[in-house]
């Protein structure tokens, strides 16, 4: 028989696992952005500074989604506000 605390812990672990999956999207997006940035620098080496700064800014914005997922997962795993 599962008590209330066990159910809350199990649901927290499942939710944390789902939240960590949010890191897949930013990883794929950053890889694509880096690939296109490298090809753009290869086509126009004179614009390397502009291309790199734009690419890095876009990657920083994309990474926030993964970091939010990590924070949610850590909160679900280590902060247990619903103790029975």
The first five atom37 places (N, CA, C, CB, O) and aatype in JSON, in Angstrom:
{
  "aatype": [20, 20, 20, 20, 20, 20, 20, 20, 20, 20, 20, 20, 20, 20, 20, 20, 20, 20, 20, 20, 20, 20, 20, 20, 20, 20, 20, 20, 20, 20, 20, 20, 20, 20, 20, 20, 20, 20, 20, 20, 20, 20, 20, 20, 20, 20, 20, 20, 20, 20, 20, 20, 20, 20, 20, 20, 20, 20, 20, 20, 20, 20, 20, 20, 20, 20, 20, 20, 20, 20, 20, 20, 20, 20, 20, 20, 20, 20, 20, 20, 20, 20, 20, 20],
  "atom_mask": [
    [1, 1, 1, 1, 1],
    [1, 1, 1, 1, 1],
    [1, 1, 1, 1, 1],
    [1, 1, 1, 1, 1],
    [1, 1, 1, 1, 1],
    [1, 1, 1, 1, 1],
    [1, 1, 1, 1, 1],
    [1, 1, 1, 1, 1],
    [1, 1, 1, 1, 1],
    [1, 1, 1, 1, 1],
    [1, 1, 1, 1, 1],
    [1, 1, 1, 1, 1],
    [1, 1, 1, 1, 1],
    [1, 1, 1, 1, 1],
    [1, 1, 1, 1, 1],
    [1, 1, 1, 1, 1],
    [1, 1, 1, 1, 1],
    [1, 1, 1, 1, 1],
    [1, 1, 1, 1, 1],
    [1, 1, 1, 1, 1],
    [1, 1, 1, 1, 1],
    [1, 1, 1, 1, 1],
    [1, 1, 1, 1, 1],
    [1, 1, 1, 1, 1],
    [1, 1, 1, 1, 1],
    [1, 1, 1, 1, 1],
    [1, 1, 1, 1, 1],
    [1, 1, 1, 1, 1],
    [1, 1, 1, 1, 1],
    [1, 1, 1, 1, 1],
    [1, 1, 1, 1, 1],
    [1, 1, 1, 1, 1],
    [1, 1, 1, 1, 1],
    [1, 1, 1, 1, 1],
    [1, 1, 1, 1, 1],
    [1, 1, 1, 1, 1],
    [1, 1, 1, 1, 1],
    [1, 1, 1, 1, 1],
    [1, 1, 1, 1, 1],
    [1, 1, 1, 1, 1],
    [1, 1, 1, 1, 1],
    [1, 1, 1, 1, 1],
    [1, 1, 1, 1, 1],
    [1, 1, 1, 1, 1],
    [1, 1, 1, 1, 1],
    [1, 1, 1, 1, 1],
    [1, 1, 1, 1, 1],
    [1, 1, 1, 1, 1],
    [1, 1, 1, 1, 1],
    [1, 1, 1, 1, 1],
    [1, 1, 1, 1, 1],
    [1, 1, 1, 1, 1],
    [1, 1, 1, 1, 1],
    [1, 1, 1, 1, 1],
    [1, 1, 1, 1, 1],
    [1, 1, 1, 1, 1],
    [1, 1, 1, 1, 1],
    [1, 1, 1, 1, 1],
    [1, 1, 1, 1, 1],
    [1, 1, 1, 1, 1],
    [1, 1, 1, 1, 1],
    [1, 1, 1, 1, 1],
    [1, 1, 1, 1, 1],
    [1, 1, 1, 1, 1],
    [1, 1, 1, 1, 1],
    [1, 1, 1, 1, 1],
    [1, 1, 1, 1, 1],
    [1, 1, 1, 1, 1],
    [1, 1, 1, 1, 1],
    [1, 1, 1, 1, 1],
    [1, 1, 1, 1, 1],
    [1, 1, 1, 1, 1],
    [1, 1, 1, 1, 1],
    [1, 1, 1, 1, 1],
    [1, 1, 1, 1, 1],
    [1, 1, 1, 1, 1],
    [1, 1, 1, 1, 1],
    [1, 1, 1, 1, 1],
    [1, 1, 1, 1, 1],
    [1, 1, 1, 1, 1],
    [1, 1, 1, 1, 1],
    [1, 1, 1, 1, 1],
    [1, 1, 1, 1, 1],
    [1, 1, 1, 1, 1]
  ],
  "atom_positions": [
    [[0.85, -1.19, 0.0], [0.0, 0.0, 0.0], [0.89, 1.24, 0.0], [-0.96, 0.0, 1.22], [1.8, 1.36, 0.81]],
    [[0.61, 2.14, -0.9], [1.39, 3.37, -0.99], [0.71, 4.44, -0.14], [1.53, 3.85, -2.48], [-0.48, 4.7, -0.28]],
    [[1.5, 5.04, 0.75], [0.95, 6.11, 1.57], [1.08, 7.45, 0.82], [1.68, 6.18, 2.95], [1.62, 7.5, -0.29]],
    [[0.58, 8.5, 1.43], [0.59, 9.81, 0.77], [2.0, 10.3, 0.47], [-0.13, 10.83, 1.64], [2.25, 10.83, -0.61]],
    [[2.93, 10.13, 1.41], [4.3, 10.6, 1.21], [4.97, 9.82, 0.07], [5.11, 10.45, 2.51], [5.71, 10.41, -0.72]],
    [[4.74, 8.52, -0.02], [5.3, 7.73, -1.1], [4.78, 8.15, -2.45], [5.01, 6.27, -0.89], [5.53, 8.21, -3.42]],
    [[3.48, 8.45, -2.54], [2.88, 8.91, -3.78], [3.46, 10.26, -4.2], [1.37, 9.0, -3.64], [3.74, 10.48, -5.38]],
    [[3.63, 11.15, -3.24], [4.2, 12.46, -3.53], [5.64, 12.33, -4.01], [4.12, 13.37, -2.29], [6.04, 13.01, -4.96]],
    [[6.42, 11.47, -3.38], [7.81, 11.27, -3.79], [7.89, 10.66, -5.18], [8.54, 10.37, -2.78], [8.73, 11.06, -5.99]],
    [[7.02, 9.7, -5.47], [7.02, 9.07, -6.8], [6.63, 10.07, -7.88], [6.06, 7.87, -6.82], [7.26, 10.12, -8.93]],
    [[5.62, 10.85, -7.63], [5.2, 11.85, -8.61], [6.26, 12.93, -8.79], [3.87, 12.49, -8.19], [6.45, 13.44, -9.9]],
    [[6.95, 13.29, -7.71], [8.04, 14.26, -7.82], [9.17, 13.72, -8.68], [8.56, 14.63, -6.43], [9.73, 14.46, -9.49]],
    [[9.51, 12.45, -8.51], [10.57, 11.85, -9.31], [10.18, 11.78, -10.78], [10.92, 10.46, -8.79], [11.0, 12.05, -11.66]],
    [[8.94, 11.42, -11.06], [8.48, 11.36, -12.45], [8.47, 12.76, -13.07], [7.07, 10.74, -12.53], [8.9, 12.94, -14.21]],
    [[8.0, 13.73, -12.32], [8.0, 15.11, -12.81], [9.4, 15.64, -13.05], [7.27, 16.02, -11.83], [9.64, 16.37, -14.01]],
    [[10.34, 15.28, -12.17], [11.72, 15.72, -12.35], [12.32, 15.1, -13.61], [12.57, 15.35, -11.13], [13.05, 15.76, -14.34]],
    [[12.01, 13.83, -13.86], [12.5, 13.19, -15.08], [11.94, 13.85, -16.33], [12.14, 11.73, -15.08], [12.66, 14.04, -17.31]],
    [[10.68, 14.21, -16.3], [10.08, 14.89, -17.44], [10.66, 16.29, -17.62], [8.56, 14.98, -17.27], [10.82, 16.76, -18.75]],
    [[10.97, 16.96, -16.51], [11.54, 18.3, -16.6], [12.94, 18.28, -17.2], [11.57, 18.96, -15.23], [13.34, 19.2, -17.91]],
    [[13.7, 17.23, -16.91], [15.06, 17.13, -17.44], [15.03, 16.88, -18.95], [15.84, 16.01, -16.72], [15.98, 17.24, -19.65]],
    [[13.97, 16.28, -19.44], [13.84, 16.07, -20.88], [13.82, 17.4, -21.62], [12.56, 15.26, -21.2], [14.11, 17.45, -22.82]],
    [[13.5, 18.48, -20.93], [13.5, 19.81, -21.55], [14.9, 20.21, -22.03], [12.98, 20.85, -20.56], [15.03, 21.17, -22.79]],
    [[15.94, 19.5, -21.6], [17.29, 19.81, -22.05], [17.6, 19.3, -23.44], [18.27, 19.25, -21.1], [18.62, 19.68, -24.01]],
    [[16.76, 18.45, -24.01], [17.02, 17.91, -25.34], [16.87, 18.99, -26.41], [16.06, 16.73, -25.64], [17.7, 19.1, -27.31]],
    [[15.83, 19.77, -26.31], [15.58, 20.82, -27.32], [16.7, 21.84, -27.43], [14.3, 21.53, -26.99], [17.17, 22.09, -28.54]],
    [[17.14, 22.43, -26.33], [18.24, 23.39, -26.43], [19.53, 22.76, -26.96], [18.51, 24.01, -25.08], [20.28, 23.41, -27.68]],
    [[19.78, 21.51, -26.61], [20.99, 20.85, -27.12], [20.96, 20.7, -28.63], [21.15, 19.5, -26.48], [21.97, 20.95, -29.3]],
    [[19.82, 20.29, -29.16], [19.69, 20.16, -30.61], [19.76, 21.53, -31.28], [18.37, 19.45, -30.97], [20.44, 21.69, -32.3]],
    [[19.08, 22.49, -30.71], [19.07, 23.84, -31.29], [20.44, 24.49, -31.29], [18.11, 24.71, -30.54], [20.81, 25.15, -32.26]],
    [[21.2, 24.3, -30.22], [22.54, 24.88, -30.17], [23.47, 24.2, -31.15], [23.1, 24.78, -28.76], [24.34, 24.86, -31.74]],
    [[23.31, 22.91, -31.34], [24.13, 22.22, -32.33], [23.85, 22.7, -33.74], [23.9, 20.73, -32.25], [24.77, 22.89, -34.54]],
    [[22.58, 22.9, -34.04], [22.21, 23.41, -35.36], [22.75, 24.83, -35.56], [20.68, 23.38, -35.55], [23.28, 25.15, -36.62]],
    [[22.61, 25.67, -34.52], [23.1, 27.05, -34.62], [24.61, 27.09, -34.8], [22.7, 27.84, -33.37], [25.12, 27.89, -35.58]],
    [[25.33, 26.23, -34.1], [26.79, 26.21, -34.24], [27.19, 25.73, -35.63], [27.42, 25.3, -33.17], [28.14, 26.24, -36.21]],
    [[26.47, 24.77, -36.17], [26.76, 24.3, -37.52], [26.53, 25.37, -38.57], [25.91, 23.09, -37.84], [27.35, 25.57, -39.46]],
    [[25.4, 26.06, -38.45], [25.13, 27.14, -39.41], [26.11, 28.3, -39.22], [23.68, 27.63, -39.26], [26.51, 28.94, -40.19]],
    [[26.49, 28.57, -37.98], [27.48, 29.63, -37.74], [28.82, 29.29, -38.35], [27.64, 29.88, -36.24], [29.48, 30.16, -38.93]],
    [[29.24, 28.04, -38.22], [30.51, 27.63, -38.82], [30.46, 27.71, -40.34], [30.86, 26.2, -38.39], [31.43, 28.14, -40.97]],
    [[29.36, 27.31, -40.92], [29.26, 27.4, -42.38], [29.2, 28.86, -42.85], [28.04, 26.64, -42.88], [29.72, 29.19, -43.91]],
    [[28.56, 29.72, -42.06], [28.5, 31.14, -42.42], [29.89, 31.78, -42.35], [27.53, 31.89, -41.5], [30.23, 32.6, -43.2]],
    [[30.67, 31.42, -41.35], [32.04, 31.94, -41.25], [32.88, 31.4, -42.4], [32.68, 31.56, -39.89], [33.75, 32.11, -42.92]],
    [[32.65, 30.17, -42.8], [33.36, 29.61, -43.94], [33.06, 30.34, -45.24], [33.03, 28.16, -44.08], [33.94, 30.49, -46.08]],
    [[31.82, 30.79, -45.4], [31.44, 31.52, -46.61], [31.92, 32.96, -46.58], [29.95, 31.49, -46.79], [32.29, 33.51, -47.62]],
    [[31.92, 33.58, -45.38], [32.3, 34.99, -45.28], [33.18, 35.19, -44.04], [31.02, 35.9, -45.2], [32.69, 35.6, -43.0]],
    [[34.46, 34.92, -44.15], [35.34, 35.02, -42.98], [35.47, 36.44, -42.43], [36.7, 34.49, -43.33], [35.82, 36.62, -41.27]],
    [[35.21, 37.43, -43.25], [35.32, 38.82, -42.8], [34.27, 39.21, -41.78], [35.24, 39.75, -43.97], [34.47, 40.14, -41.0]],
    [[33.16, 38.51, -41.77], [32.06, 38.83, -40.84], [32.07, 37.9, -39.63], [30.71, 38.74, -41.55], [31.03, 37.69, -39.0]],
    [[33.23, 37.34, -39.31], [33.3, 36.37, -38.22], [32.82, 36.94, -36.89], [34.73, 35.87, -38.07], [32.09, 36.27, -36.16]],
    [[33.21, 38.15, -36.56], [32.83, 38.75, -35.28], [31.32, 38.91, -35.15], [33.49, 40.1, -35.12], [30.75, 38.58, -34.11]],
    [[30.68, 39.42, -36.18], [29.22, 39.61, -36.14], [28.49, 38.27, -36.07], [28.75, 40.4, -37.37], [27.52, 38.12, -35.32]],
    [[28.96, 37.31, -36.85], [28.32, 36.0, -36.86], [28.45, 35.32, -35.5], [28.92, 35.1, -37.96], [27.48, 34.78, -34.98]],
    [[29.64, 35.36, -34.94], [29.87, 34.69, -33.66], [29.07, 35.34, -32.53], [31.36, 34.72, -33.31], [28.51, 34.64, -31.69]],
    [[29.02, 36.67, -32.51], [28.28, 37.32, -31.42], [26.79, 37.03, -31.52], [28.51, 38.84, -31.45], [26.14, 36.79, -30.51]],
    [[26.24, 37.04, -32.73], [24.83, 36.73, -32.91], [24.54, 35.27, -32.54], [24.39, 37.0, -34.36], [23.53, 34.97, -31.9]],
    [[25.44, 34.37, -32.95], [25.25, 32.95, -32.65], [25.3, 32.71, -31.14], [26.32, 32.1, -33.36], [24.47, 31.98, -30.6]],
    [[26.27, 33.3, -30.46], [26.4, 33.09, -29.02], [25.22, 33.68, -28.25], [27.7, 33.7, -28.52], [24.79, 33.1, -27.26]],
    [[24.71, 34.81, -28.7], [23.52, 35.38, -28.05], [22.31, 34.47, -28.24], [23.22, 36.78, -28.63], [21.54, 34.26, -27.3]],
    [[22.15, 33.92, -29.43], [21.05, 33.0, -29.67], [21.18, 31.73, -28.85], [20.97, 32.65, -31.14], [20.18, 31.21, -28.36]],
    [[22.4, 31.22, -28.69], [22.6, 30.02, -27.89], [22.34, 30.29, -26.42], [24.02, 29.49, -28.09], [21.82, 29.43, -25.71]],
    [[22.7, 31.47, -25.94], [22.43, 31.81, -24.54], [20.93, 31.87, -24.27], [23.1, 33.15, -24.17], [20.47, 31.42, -23.22]],
    [[20.18, 32.43, -25.21], [18.73, 32.5, -25.05], [18.13, 31.09, -25.1], [18.11, 33.41, -26.15], [17.21, 30.79, -24.34]],
    [[18.63, 30.24, -25.99], [18.11, 28.89, -26.1], [18.42, 28.06, -24.86], [18.67, 28.2, -27.33], [17.64, 27.19, -24.49]],
    [[19.54, 28.33, -24.22], [19.96, 27.54, -23.06], [19.07, 27.8, -21.85], [21.41, 27.86, -22.71], [18.99, 26.94, -20.96]],
    [[18.4, 28.94, -21.79], [17.57, 29.23, -20.62], [16.46, 28.2, -20.45], [16.97, 30.63, -20.73], [16.07, 27.89, -19.32]],
    [[15.94, 27.66, -21.54], [14.9, 26.64, -21.43], [15.42, 25.4, -20.72], [14.37, 26.26, -22.82], [14.75, 24.86, -19.84]],
    [[16.61, 24.96, -21.08], [17.21, 23.81, -20.42], [17.51, 24.08, -18.95], [18.47, 23.4, -21.13], [17.33, 23.2, -18.1]],
    [[17.97, 25.29, -18.65], [18.26, 25.63, -17.26], [16.98, 25.69, -16.42], [18.99, 26.97, -17.19], [16.99, 25.28, -15.26]],
    [[15.9, 26.2, -17.0], [14.63, 26.2, -16.27], [14.18, 24.77, -15.97], [13.54, 26.95, -17.07], [13.69, 24.49, -14.88]],
    [[14.34, 23.89, -16.92], [13.99, 22.49, -16.69], [14.83, 21.87, -15.58], [14.16, 21.68, -17.97], [14.32, 21.12, -14.75]],
    [[16.13, 22.2, -15.56], [17.01, 21.69, -14.51], [16.6, 22.22, -13.14], [18.45, 22.07, -14.8], [16.58, 21.47, -12.17]],
    [[16.27, 23.5, -13.06], [15.85, 24.09, -11.78], [14.56, 23.44, -11.29], [15.66, 25.62, -11.92], [14.43, 23.14, -10.11]],
    [[13.62, 23.23, -12.18], [12.36, 22.59, -11.8], [12.63, 21.17, -11.31], [11.37, 22.56, -13.0], [12.05, 20.73, -10.31]],
    [[13.51, 20.44, -12.01], [13.83, 19.07, -11.59], [14.49, 19.06, -10.21], [14.76, 18.4, -12.62], [14.14, 18.24, -9.37]],
    [[15.42, 19.97, -9.97], [16.07, 20.03, -8.65], [15.08, 20.38, -7.55], [17.21, 21.05, -8.66], [15.14, 19.82, -6.46]],
    [[14.16, 21.29, -7.84], [13.15, 21.64, -6.85], [12.24, 20.45, -6.55], [12.31, 22.83, -7.34], [11.89, 20.2, -5.39]],
    [[11.86, 19.72, -7.58], [10.99, 18.57, -7.37], [11.69, 17.46, -6.59], [10.49, 18.03, -8.7], [11.05, 16.76, -5.8]],
    [[12.99, 17.3, -6.8], [13.7, 16.22, -6.13], [14.09, 16.54, -4.69], [14.93, 15.88, -6.92], [14.07, 15.66, -3.83]],
    [[14.45, 17.78, -4.42], [15.04, 18.09, -3.12], [14.18, 18.98, -2.23], [16.34, 18.73, -3.32], [14.48, 19.08, -1.04]],
    [[13.15, 19.61, -2.74], [12.27, 20.44, -1.92], [10.93, 19.72, -1.85], [12.1, 21.9, -2.51], [10.24, 19.58, -2.85]],
    [[10.59, 19.26, -0.68], [9.35, 18.49, -0.5], [8.38, 19.3, 0.38], [9.66, 17.09, 0.14], [8.35, 19.11, 1.6]],
    [[7.58, 20.18, -0.23], [6.69, 21.0, 0.59], [5.45, 20.27, 1.08], [6.27, 22.2, -0.19], [4.79, 20.75, 2.0]],
    [[5.1, 19.12, 0.49], [3.86, 18.45, 0.82], [4.08, 17.24, 1.72], [3.16, 18.02, -0.45], [3.58, 16.16, 1.44]],
    [[4.81, 17.42, 2.78], [5.05, 16.3, 3.69], [3.78, 15.97, 4.44], [6.2, 16.62, 4.68], [3.12, 16.83, 5.02]],
    [[3.45, 14.69, 4.41], [2.23, 14.24, 5.06], [2.48, 13.92, 6.52], [1.65, 13.02, 4.34], [1.55, 13.52, 7.23]]
  ]
}
